[in-house]
Amino acid sequence: MGSLIAVHPAFDAVWPFAADHLATLWLKQGPLRFVRLQHGDDRSLHEVVLDLATVERLVALNVRVTPETIQRMPMLREAAILHAYGANEDPELKAILAAHGVRTYAQRSEGFWGQSVAEFALALTLCALRRIPQTYAEMIHSHDVWNYDPPDGRGLPGQRGYQYGDDSRFVNGTIAGKRVRIVGAGNIGSRYASFVHMLGADVAAWDPYAGEPGFHRSGARRVFHLDWLMRDADIFAPMLPLTQGTRGLITRDHIYSLPRGCLIVLVTRAAICDMAAIRERVLNDEIALAADVFDIEPLPLDDPLLGRHNVVHTPHNAGRTRHANEQWAQALADQFLPVSS
């Protein structure tokens, strides 16, 4: 049999393209058996696939693998026994795999969705600067949005004018020339930094854990003190995962130190920020918000953030592209030993 991939619908519900892409990659390398269980089928792998004696490589995705399953695979050399998030942590199973000399693999990072989230963040930034979602919604119902005349038809500096539809109360226009300040220089933050740097922004980032290469590749200037990072921000993007150390990292004082008119871009986890402070400043028309993540999800339909002139919002879907699914599979496949011809 050589290689075996077994996937449960519970995994497909989270990563609907990953298992099939992994199968495509492995089919290029030799014999493969691909098994997809039905909904509600929680049998152990050895109850689903009766002949496991020739399996050398195994990927089990939300499929139960027990000590008895391993005993039935005397030729097994490599295995990834995974849930939708994380690896199988059964200590007895891990001990048996180790005793049999089986190499085991798990996902090593969340980098597989880094590109998708960073591109989404760039799109949110552009949409917020130019009010693209707001004007799209307005022009479906009214021609008023086509009227660029200043108040009373008299040209005034800083007011509406011919084909100028941006909101001058908030940062607007091009990314070029903007001061973009980013918290985090990892998989997402460094990519976003490189995008806005390429478009001509002045980019600075704070991340005490990131190495120097991450800053150099992204074009971001390294700032060593978080309190200094955001005081001159036109665009502020906190881009960290949510951990015990990052929860509430961006405090109320930080949010209130942002200049009036600043745009906050939220695409990783809202809880790294004091969301109460963000809400206050957004609702007071002091700052703008472009967000894919929120303190309450789903947002109540009467939430005051919804539909505001200074908010662009999406329903927490920045990372789950087909590309991210395929990168998930590729990152796993890369860890297995090359198949000899």
Helices and strands as residue ranges (DSSP letters): E 2-7, H 9-12, H 18-27, E 32-36, H 45-48, E 55-61, H 67-71, E 78-82, H 91-99, E 103-104, G 111-113, H 114-130, H 132-141, G 144-146, G 151-153, E 179-183, H 189-198, E 202-206, H 212-218, E 221-222, H 226-229, E 235-238, H 252-257, E 263-266, G 270-272, H 275-283, E 288-291, E 311-313, H 322-333
